[in-house]
Amino acid sequence: MKRALLLIGRLLLAGIFLYAGYAKLREPWANFAGSLFTLKLLPDDALEPIAKTLPWCEVALGVALLSGVWLRWFALIASLMLLLFLSVLTRSYVMGIAADCGCFGSGEVLGPMTLVRDSVMLLLGLAVTIGAFRMSSSGRHYA
Amino acid sequence: MRCLLLLAPVLLLSAQTPASAPVHKKGPPERKPSAMVQNYKETGSPSASIVIEEYADYECPHCAVTYRDLLPQIINEYVKTGKARLLHRDFPLPMHQFARQAAMLADAAGELGFYEVASAQIFKTQAEWSQNGNIEIQLAKVLPPGDMQKVREMVKSNPRLEESISKDVAMGQNVDRIEQTPTLVIVKNGVRQPIAPIPPFPVLKSFIDQTLAKK
């Protein structure tokens, strides 16, 4: 049962990262740079390199999660990334910045539902991470 | 390809117009020759390798900032140098009650050769007329009285203005999938790349330069 849940969680997490990366890559990179700009957090110089590399990192992480190899570590990286995204978005929301989330491509205005959705994704990431570590410590391999 | 086909009427209507920045000049408003009446929304060389289309809503605060701060940089860097043509597209959002009227007035002024003067004034005074809808009062400050009267009459009786705006809106909704204003669409070889939110100019410049470098 636990093994099945871990498998489902891992596939969901992989799907989220693959779709997030794909949604950004199908648009011009300048769109994601524009979304990052609206967060009012990064220096202008950082916008282009991040806009060009982050979507590929998301795709790579999605593929890694899909494969199940080194699941503990990739799930941990995914959870840390989700924690980072949620922190940045929460900061912008609390500051009253009318930001574009850019999470799954441009056009999503940052709002309470964005934060709820990202919190759920973070919980999923943490659950998969904890599950993978427990499974590993109990002598079983990844799901 | 579908983009190229839909854009074809616009391209066919276009003719060479001198590049100009949306800056506010003192003295009498500059009128463009009436022969250019069809393409008053467009500036730049027809042989430019890319077209930068800007979807804007006259009542949108971000559009006013883009008009004031970003477009002059785009014009100086790309339009005046012959690298790009700039095309304005009206995209009045339903939530802005005076945006369509503002677009009609700007377009009417454009048919008389005063498009840039009118656009600049409408954006410049946005904070005032967006409270009460008195756009004509603001426009009358920069247009000669006789032309202002013609603009009023055209808005009332010229269906071409409404059609022009509706065409832009249809283009935005059906082809470019515009979800917000302002949106820039960088067009090269028929490939349309909508950009929104718009990044700061140095980042946008990098993107446009990369697009220009592509064959």
Interface residues (C-beta under 8 A of the other chain):
Chain A: P28 W29 A30 N31 A33 G34 S35 L36 F37 T38 D44 L47 E48 D100 S106 G107
Chain B: E179 Q180 I186 Q193 P194 I195 A196 P197 I198 P199 P200 P202 V203 L204 S206 F207
